[in-house]
Amino acid sequence: METKRCAYCHKLQRADAYACSRCGHVFVQKRSRPSTKEWTQPSIPPASPHRAGHYSGLHPEDQPYQSNKIAVHHPSVQYRENWRPGQPEPEHIILPVTDPALRGRVNTPEYYDERSAAEFPAVEKSVFYESRRWLLSRRAISILLAISCIFFLLASSILAVVLIRKSSATTMAAITTSPSLLRPDDTLTLNGRGFSPHSMIAFTYDANQTVFDANKHPLTIQTGGQGTFSLQLRIPRTWSFGQHIIHATDGSANVSVSSPVTIQQPPTTPPALQLSTSALSFGVEAPGVSSDKAILLMNSGGGHITWRLSSDQSWLTASPGEGTFSGRESVHVTVNRTGLAPNPYMGHLTFIPENDSSIAPLTLTVTMGVEAISSALTITPLQLSFGMSGEQPPVLKAIILQNSGNQPLTWSATVSTTDQGHWLSADPATGTLAPGVEGYMNARVDTQGLKPGSYQGTLTFSSSSGNATQQVTIYLTVVG
């Protein structure tokens, strides 16, 4: 059986003893890092074959009734007097040996269990660093988890923004077709909005069939700065009769919208020109406002109609001004009120068939009005400050007058002062402004004969527009 001795009382003990049976000293052994199996499955020591008891398992020499007691040398009085509570205890306590038989072995290194005592700091340090390493690993795991969560949130936000933009773009984008009922060789007008600015739009119909332009090239168009477009397409005779779905695809935004059109079979009756309405009213608007409305030219018979139009008023136009169609064609009528006096107006657009003299021309009556906006006087600034000496020559400061109406106006200015003096005047005191024109007048201050101090005056403006009077306050400071 392997044994060891206590480093303090030299009592012979079993090699696996945890503490000295005599002095109670705890033996510290160097422990290696436990394996994973030792962590998960605690080791259970095997049952001892020896008898249970306080002295079981000890060598016969070490039994209390067979071993000689070792005399313990007590420290001298001088040693005890030299000791102070504040002094550190020695790392090793060596007790003198009184047994002559053991004195020869006292000085041998094997006699003391110096290895166990020396390993105590190393074992504690190892345990400390292992604990710290475990704590550091937990901190690293927490940091990695936090970074992963932040990355996940950022990725989710970016994905959500992309999906929202795509959804909003898909919801906003739209195309309209006019007219929706056509015949082969008719002109279809396509208007789009809500697409990406300056993007290329491609067109297909039905099951991804390509739409071709007049030059037999795939039909495409680039949107403007507002994401809108407008184009015209002549329906080819290769399209079958019935309903077709026209698709407009914005490749840059991955957006595709569609609109239906119906191709009708022409009747066998002779061609006949019709208008969707015989009169248009654009209402009354301010001068300079332009208005636009669409009408339809229709052929109630078969064949084709070639037409042109004429207008009897310069402010009344239509686009297109001529064309050929089989079933229906859209025409946009525009009125322009720029430069017109406030009055009601009436004009006529005449649609004249050219390919068949038997077809009677049709006339569209257009009415609109220009409202009268009364003249309005605007004045800036509404206050002026002067700082002058009593001997200084008169000073002029400008006041801007503007006529924001569409009629000429006449204005006038009156002067008043709090001290009833004559130091303030208007130059000029009256004037006339044309519509939309601005001019100026001067506030004139003369300090001759004024004593040092503060003065206040007012310029009151009135006009022929009937608006309320407006005032400009004048502040004057005279220094000696």
C-alpha positions as CSV (number, residue, x, y, z in Angstrom):
1,M,0.0,0.0,0.0
2,E,1.3,3.5,-1.0
3,T,1.8,5.9,1.9
4,K,2.9,9.5,2.5
5,R,3.8,11.6,5.5
6,C,2.3,14.7,6.8
7,A,4.5,17.8,6.2
8,Y,3.6,19.2,9.6
9,C,3.5,16.4,12.1
10,H,5.3,13.7,9.9
11,K,2.5,11.2,10.6
12,L,2.5,8.4,8.0
13,Q,-0.7,8.4,6.1
14,R,-2.3,6.6,3.1
15,A,-1.5,8.0,-0.3
16,D,-5.1,8.8,-1.0
17,A,-5.8,10.4,2.4
18,Y,-7.4,13.8,2.2
19,A,-6.3,15.1,5.6
20,C,-3.9,14.1,8.3
21,S,-5.4,11.9,11.0
22,R,-3.3,13.6,13.7
23,C,-3.0,17.3,13.0
24,G,-5.8,17.7,10.5
25,H,-3.6,19.2,7.7
26,V,-5.3,19.0,4.3
27,F,-3.3,17.4,1.6
28,V,-3.6,19.3,-1.7
29,Q,-2.9,17.4,-4.9
30,K,-2.3,18.7,-8.4
31,R,-5.4,18.0,-10.5
32,S,-5.4,17.8,-14.2
33,R,-8.3,19.2,-16.3
34,P,-11.2,16.8,-16.1
35,S,-12.3,15.2,-19.3
36,T,-15.8,15.6,-20.7
37,K,-16.7,12.2,-19.4
38,E,-15.7,13.1,-15.9
39,W,-17.8,16.3,-16.1
40,T,-20.9,14.5,-17.3
41,Q,-20.5,11.2,-15.3
42,P,-19.2,11.7,-11.8
43,S,-16.7,9.1,-10.7
44,I,-17.6,6.9,-7.8
45,P,-14.7,5.4,-5.9
46,P,-14.7,1.6,-5.6
47,A,-15.7,0.1,-2.3
48,S,-12.8,-0.4,0.1
49,P,-11.9,-4.0,0.9
50,H,-10.8,-3.0,4.4
51,R,-12.9,-2.8,7.5
52,A,-14.7,0.4,8.2
53,G,-13.4,2.3,11.2
54,H,-11.5,5.4,12.3
55,Y,-8.1,3.7,11.7
56,S,-9.1,1.4,8.9
57,G,-6.7,1.2,6.0
58,L,-3.6,2.4,7.9
59,H,-0.3,0.6,7.9
60,P,0.3,-1.5,11.1
61,E,3.1,0.8,12.1
62,D,0.7,3.7,12.1
63,Q,-1.9,2.2,14.4
64,P,-2.1,4.2,17.6
65,Y,-1.1,1.3,19.8
66,Q,1.9,0.4,17.7
67,S,3.4,3.8,16.8
68,N,5.6,5.9,19.0
69,K,4.3,9.3,19.8
70,I,6.4,12.0,18.2
71,A,7.3,14.8,20.6
72,V,6.3,18.2,19.4
73,H,8.7,20.9,20.1
74,H,7.0,24.0,21.4
75,P,8.4,27.3,20.3
76,S,10.4,29.2,22.9
77,V,9.1,32.2,24.7
78,Q,11.5,34.4,22.7
79,Y,10.0,33.1,19.4
80,R,6.5,33.8,20.7
81,E,7.4,37.3,21.9
82,N,9.0,38.2,18.5
83,W,5.8,37.2,16.7
84,R,3.3,40.0,15.9
85,P,-0.3,39.7,14.7
86,G,0.5,41.7,11.6
87,Q,3.3,39.4,10.5
88,P,2.5,36.9,7.7
89,E,2.6,33.2,8.6
90,P,5.4,31.1,7.1
91,E,4.5,29.0,4.1
92,H,5.9,25.9,5.7
93,I,6.1,25.0,9.4
94,I,8.9,22.6,10.2
95,L,8.6,20.9,13.5
96,P,11.7,19.6,15.2
97,V,12.1,15.8,15.4
98,T,12.8,14.4,18.8
99,D,13.1,10.8,17.9
100,P,16.8,10.0,17.3
101,A,15.9,7.3,14.8
102,L,14.3,9.8,12.6
103,R,16.8,12.6,12.9
104,G,18.9,11.1,10.0
105,R,16.0,11.4,7.6
106,V,14.8,14.8,8.6
107,N,17.1,16.6,6.2
108,T,16.1,14.4,3.2
109,P,13.7,16.1,0.7
110,E,11.6,12.9,0.5
111,Y,10.8,13.1,4.2
112,Y,8.6,16.2,3.8
113,D,5.7,16.4,1.5
114,E,7.0,19.6,0.0
115,R,5.6,18.8,-3.4
116,S,2.0,18.9,-2.1
117,A,2.6,22.2,-0.2
118,A,4.3,23.7,-3.2
119,E,1.5,22.8,-5.6
120,F,-1.1,24.6,-3.6
121,P,-0.7,28.0,-5.2
122,A,-0.4,26.4,-8.7
123,V,-3.6,24.5,-8.2
124,E,-5.5,27.5,-7.0
125,K,-4.1,29.6,-9.8
126,S,-5.1,27.0,-12.4
127,V,-8.6,26.8,-10.9
128,F,-8.9,30.6,-11.0
129,Y,-7.8,30.8,-14.6
130,E,-10.1,28.0,-15.6
131,S,-13.0,29.9,-13.9
132,R,-12.0,33.1,-15.6
133,R,-11.7,31.4,-19.0
134,W,-15.2,30.0,-18.5
135,L,-16.5,33.5,-17.7
136,L,-14.7,34.9,-20.7
137,S,-16.3,32.3,-22.9
138,R,-19.7,33.2,-21.6
139,R,-19.1,36.9,-22.3
140,A,-17.9,36.1,-25.8
141,I,-21.0,34.0,-26.4
142,S,-23.2,36.9,-25.1
143,I,-21.4,39.4,-27.4
144,L,-21.8,37.1,-30.4
145,L,-25.5,36.7,-29.7
146,A,-26.0,40.4,-29.4
147,I,-24.1,41.0,-32.7
148,S,-26.2,38.3,-34.3
149,C,-29.4,39.9,-33.1
150,I,-28.4,43.4,-34.4
151,F,-27.4,41.9,-37.8
152,F,-30.8,40.1,-37.9
153,L,-32.7,43.3,-37.1
154,L,-30.8,45.3,-39.8
155,A,-31.3,42.6,-42.4
156,S,-35.0,42.4,-41.5
157,S,-35.4,46.2,-41.8
158,I,-33.7,46.3,-45.2
159,L,-35.8,43.5,-46.4
160,A,-39.0,45.2,-45.1
161,V,-38.0,48.5,-46.8
162,V,-37.4,46.7,-50.1
163,L,-40.7,44.8,-49.9
164,I,-42.7,48.0,-48.9
165,R,-41.2,49.9,-51.8
166,K,-41.9,47.1,-54.2
167,S,-45.5,46.8,-52.9
168,S,-46.1,50.6,-53.0
169,A,-44.6,50.8,-56.5
170,T,-46.8,47.9,-57.6
171,T,-49.9,49.6,-56.1
172,M,-49.2,53.1,-57.5
173,A,-48.2,52.0,-61.1
174,A,-51.1,51.9,-63.5
175,I,-51.8,52.2,-67.3
176,T,-55.0,53.3,-69.0
177,T,-56.1,52.5,-72.6
178,S,-58.3,54.7,-74.7
179,P,-60.5,53.6,-76.4
180,S,-61.1,50.2,-74.8
181,L,-63.2,49.0,-77.8
182,L,-61.3,48.9,-81.1
183,R,-61.1,47.3,-84.5
184,P,-58.0,46.3,-86.4
185,D,-56.0,49.3,-87.7
186,D,-57.4,51.5,-85.0
187,T,-55.1,53.7,-82.8
188,L,-54.8,52.8,-79.1
189,T,-53.6,55.5,-76.7
190,L,-51.6,54.1,-73.7
191,N,-51.0,56.4,-70.7
192,G,-49.0,55.2,-67.7
193,R,-48.2,56.7,-64.3
194,G,-46.5,55.6,-61.0
195,F,-43.4,54.0,-62.7
196,S,-39.8,54.6,-61.8
197,P,-38.5,57.9,-63.3
198,H,-36.4,57.6,-66.5
199,S,-37.0,53.8,-66.6
200,M,-37.6,51.7,-69.7
201,I,-41.1,50.2,-70.1
202,A,-41.6,47.1,-72.2
203,F,-45.0,46.0,-73.6
204,T,-46.5,42.5,-74.1
205,Y,-50.0,41.2,-74.5
206,D,-51.8,38.1,-73.4
207,A,-49.5,35.2,-72.7
208,N,-46.2,37.2,-72.9
209,Q,-46.5,37.9,-76.6
210,T,-44.4,40.8,-77.8
211,V,-46.1,44.1,-78.9
212,F,-44.4,45.6,-82.0
213,D,-44.3,49.2,-83.1
214,A,-44.8,50.5,-86.7
215,N,-41.2,49.5,-87.5
216,K,-41.7,45.9,-86.4
217,H,-39.5,46.5,-83.4
218,P,-40.5,45.5,-79.8
219,L,-42.5,48.4,-78.4
220,T,-40.7,50.2,-75.6
221,I,-40.8,53.7,-74.1
222,Q,-38.8,55.6,-71.4
223,T,-40.7,57.3,-68.6
224,G,-40.2,60.9,-67.7
225,G,-39.0,62.5,-64.5
226,Q,-42.4,61.9,-62.9
227,G,-42.6,58.2,-63.9
228,T,-45.3,58.8,-66.6
229,F,-45.5,58.1,-70.3
230,S,-48.0,58.3,-73.2
231,L,-47.9,56.6,-76.6
232,Q,-50.1,55.5,-79.4
233,L,-50.3,52.0,-80.8
234,R,-52.0,50.9,-84.0
235,I,-53.8,47.6,-83.5
236,P,-52.4,45.1,-86.1
237,R,-54.8,42.9,-88.1
238,T,-53.0,39.8,-86.7
239,W,-54.7,40.3,-83.3
240,S,-57.8,38.1,-83.0
241,F,-61.2,39.4,-82.2
242,G,-62.1,39.4,-78.5
243,Q,-60.5,40.7,-75.3
244,H,-56.7,41.1,-74.9
245,I,-54.6,42.0,-71.9
246,I,-51.8,44.5,-72.5
247,H,-49.0,44.4,-70.0
248,A,-46.5,47.2,-69.2
249,T,-43.4,46.0,-67.4
250,D,-40.8,48.2,-65.6
251,G,-37.7,46.1,-65.4
252,S,-35.8,48.4,-63.1
253,A,-38.4,48.2,-60.4
254,N,-39.7,44.7,-61.3
255,V,-43.2,46.1,-61.6
256,S,-45.8,44.9,-64.2
257,V,-49.3,46.3,-64.6
258,S,-52.0,45.5,-67.2
259,S,-55.1,46.9,-68.8
260,P,-57.7,45.1,-71.0
261,V,-58.8,46.1,-74.6
262,T,-61.4,44.5,-76.8
263,I,-61.0,44.0,-80.5
264,Q,-64.4,44.0,-82.4
265,Q,-65.2,42.6,-85.7
266,P,-66.3,45.3,-88.1
267,P,-69.8,45.2,-89.6
268,T,-70.4,44.9,-93.3
269,T,-72.4,48.2,-93.5
270,P,-70.9,51.3,-95.1
271,P,-68.8,53.5,-92.8
272,A,-70.5,56.3,-90.8
273,L,-68.8,58.9,-88.6
274,Q,-70.1,59.6,-85.1
275,L,-69.0,61.6,-82.1
276,S,-69.2,60.5,-78.5
277,T,-70.7,63.9,-77.7
278,S,-71.8,67.0,-79.7
279,A,-70.8,69.6,-77.1
280,L,-68.1,70.2,-74.5
281,S,-68.1,72.7,-71.6
282,F,-64.9,73.7,-69.9
283,G,-66.4,76.0,-67.3
284,V,-65.0,79.3,-66.1
285,E,-61.3,79.6,-65.0
286,A,-58.8,82.2,-64.3
287,P,-56.8,83.8,-67.1
288,G,-53.9,81.7,-68.3
289,V,-55.4,78.4,-67.3
290,S,-55.5,75.7,-70.0
291,S,-58.1,72.8,-69.9
292,D,-58.2,69.5,-71.7
293,K,-60.8,66.9,-72.4
294,A,-61.1,63.8,-74.6
295,I,-63.8,62.7,-77.0
296,L,-64.2,59.6,-79.3
297,L,-64.6,59.5,-83.0
298,M,-66.6,56.4,-83.9
299,N,-67.4,54.4,-87.1
300,S,-70.8,52.8,-86.8
301,G,-70.3,51.0,-90.1
302,G,-67.5,48.9,-91.6
303,G,-64.4,49.9,-93.5
304,H,-62.2,52.9,-92.6
305,I,-62.7,56.6,-92.2
306,T,-60.0,59.2,-92.9
307,W,-60.7,62.5,-91.4
308,R,-59.3,66.0,-90.6
309,L,-60.6,68.8,-88.4
310,S,-60.8,72.6,-88.4
311,S,-61.2,75.1,-85.6
312,D,-62.9,78.6,-85.8
313,Q,-61.1,79.9,-82.7
314,S,-57.4,80.4,-81.9
315,W,-57.8,79.4,-78.3
316,L,-59.5,76.0,-79.4
317,T,-57.3,73.2,-80.6
318,A,-57.4,69.3,-80.9
319,S,-54.9,66.5,-81.1
320,P,-54.5,64.7,-83.3
321,G,-55.7,67.0,-86.1
322,E,-56.2,64.2,-88.6
323,G,-56.2,60.4,-88.8
324,T,-57.6,57.1,-90.1
325,F,-59.5,54.6,-88.0
326,S,-61.7,51.6,-88.4
327,G,-63.7,51.5,-85.2
328,R,-62.8,54.3,-82.7
329,E,-60.2,56.9,-82.1
330,S,-59.5,59.3,-79.2
331,V,-59.2,63.1,-79.8
332,H,-58.0,65.5,-77.1
333,V,-59.6,68.9,-77.1
334,T,-57.8,71.8,-75.5
335,V,-58.8,75.4,-74.6
336,N,-56.2,78.0,-73.6
337,R,-57.3,81.2,-71.7
338,T,-54.0,83.0,-71.9
339,G,-54.4,86.6,-72.9
340,L,-58.2,86.5,-73.0
341,A,-60.3,89.1,-71.3
342,P,-62.9,88.0,-68.7
343,N,-65.8,86.9,-70.9
344,P,-67.6,83.8,-71.9
345,Y,-66.4,82.1,-75.1
346,M,-67.7,79.6,-77.7
347,G,-65.9,77.8,-80.5
348,H,-66.4,74.9,-83.0
349,L,-64.4,71.9,-84.1
350,T,-65.4,70.4,-87.4
351,F,-64.5,66.8,-88.3
352,I,-64.4,66.4,-92.0
353,P,-64.3,62.8,-93.6
354,E,-61.9,62.8,-96.6
355,N,-62.1,59.3,-98.1
356,D,-65.8,59.2,-98.7
357,S,-67.8,62.2,-99.7
358,S,-71.0,60.5,-98.8
359,I,-70.1,60.8,-95.1
360,A,-71.3,64.0,-93.6
361,P,-69.0,66.1,-91.5
362,L,-69.7,66.6,-87.8
363,T,-69.3,69.7,-85.6
364,L,-68.3,69.8,-81.9
365,T,-69.4,72.9,-79.9
366,V,-67.0,74.0,-77.2
367,T,-67.8,76.6,-74.5
368,M,-65.7,78.1,-71.8
369,G,-65.3,81.3,-69.7
370,V,-62.6,83.5,-68.3
371,E,-63.3,84.9,-64.9
372,A,-62.5,88.5,-63.9
373,I,-60.0,88.8,-61.1
374,S,-60.1,92.3,-59.5
375,S,-56.9,94.2,-59.2
376,A,-55.1,93.9,-55.9
377,L,-52.4,96.2,-54.5
378,T,-49.5,94.6,-52.6
379,I,-47.0,96.8,-50.7
380,T,-43.6,95.9,-49.2
381,P,-42.0,96.7,-46.8
382,L,-44.6,97.7,-44.2
383,Q,-42.2,99.7,-42.1
384,L,-39.1,101.9,-42.6
385,S,-36.5,103.3,-40.1
386,F,-34.4,106.5,-40.6
387,G,-31.5,107.7,-38.4
388,M,-30.4,111.3,-39.3
389,S,-28.9,114.5,-38.0
390,G,-30.7,117.8,-37.9
391,E,-28.6,119.3,-40.6
392,Q,-28.7,116.3,-43.0
393,P,-30.2,116.7,-46.5
394,P,-33.5,114.9,-47.2
395,V,-33.3,111.1,-47.5
396,L,-35.5,108.8,-49.8
397,K,-36.3,105.1,-49.2
398,A,-38.2,103.0,-51.8
399,I,-41.5,101.2,-51.2
400,I,-42.5,98.5,-53.8
401,L,-46.1,98.5,-55.1
402,Q,-47.4,95.5,-57.1
403,N,-50.7,94.9,-59.0
404,S,-51.5,91.2,-58.6
405,G,-54.8,91.4,-60.5
406,N,-55.7,91.4,-64.2
407,Q,-57.1,94.9,-64.3
408,P,-55.2,98.3,-64.1
409,L,-55.4,100.1,-60.8
410,T,-54.8,103.6,-59.5
411,W,-53.2,104.2,-56.1
412,S,-52.7,107.1,-53.8
413,A,-50.7,107.7,-50.6
414,T,-51.6,110.1,-47.7
415,V,-49.1,111.2,-45.0
416,S,-49.6,111.6,-41.2
417,T,-47.2,112.2,-38.3
418,T,-47.7,111.9,-34.5
419,D,-46.2,115.3,-33.9
420,Q,-48.2,117.0,-36.7
421,G,-45.0,117.9,-38.4
422,H,-44.2,118.1,-42.1
423,W,-40.9,116.1,-42.1
424,L,-42.5,113.1,-44.0
425,S,-43.8,113.1,-47.6
426,A,-44.7,110.6,-50.4
427,D,-42.8,110.9,-53.8
428,P,-44.9,110.4,-55.9
429,A,-48.2,110.6,-54.0
430,T,-50.3,108.9,-56.8
431,G,-49.7,106.4,-59.6
432,T,-51.2,103.7,-61.9
433,L,-50.1,100.1,-62.2
434,A,-50.9,97.8,-65.1
435,P,-52.1,94.2,-64.4
436,G,-49.3,92.0,-63.1
437,V,-46.8,94.9,-63.0
438,E,-44.9,96.2,-60.0
439,G,-43.5,99.7,-59.4
440,Y,-42.2,101.8,-56.6
441,M,-42.5,105.1,-54.8
442,N,-40.3,106.8,-52.2
443,A,-40.9,107.8,-48.6
444,R,-39.1,111.2,-48.2
445,V,-37.8,112.4,-44.8
446,D,-36.5,116.0,-44.2
447,T,-35.1,116.7,-40.7
448,Q,-34.6,120.5,-41.2
449,G,-35.8,122.3,-38.1
450,L,-36.3,119.1,-36.1
451,K,-34.9,118.8,-32.6
452,P,-33.0,115.6,-31.5
453,G,-35.4,112.9,-30.5
454,S,-37.7,110.1,-31.9
455,Y,-40.5,110.7,-34.4
456,Q,-43.1,108.5,-36.0
457,G,-45.2,108.8,-39.2
458,T,-47.5,106.8,-41.4
459,L,-48.1,106.4,-45.2
460,T,-51.6,105.2,-46.0
461,F,-52.2,103.6,-49.4
462,S,-55.6,103.2,-51.1
463,S,-56.4,101.9,-54.6
464,S,-59.2,101.7,-57.1
465,S,-59.4,97.9,-56.6
466,G,-61.6,98.5,-53.6
467,N,-59.3,96.7,-51.3
468,A,-58.8,97.9,-47.7
469,T,-56.2,100.6,-47.2
470,Q,-52.7,99.5,-46.3
471,Q,-50.2,101.4,-44.1
472,V,-46.4,101.8,-44.0
473,T,-45.0,102.9,-40.6
474,I,-42.0,105.3,-40.6
475,Y,-39.6,105.6,-37.6
476,L,-37.3,108.6,-37.4
477,T,-34.4,109.2,-34.9
478,V,-32.8,112.6,-35.0
479,V,-29.4,113.1,-33.3
480,G,-27.7,116.3,-32.5
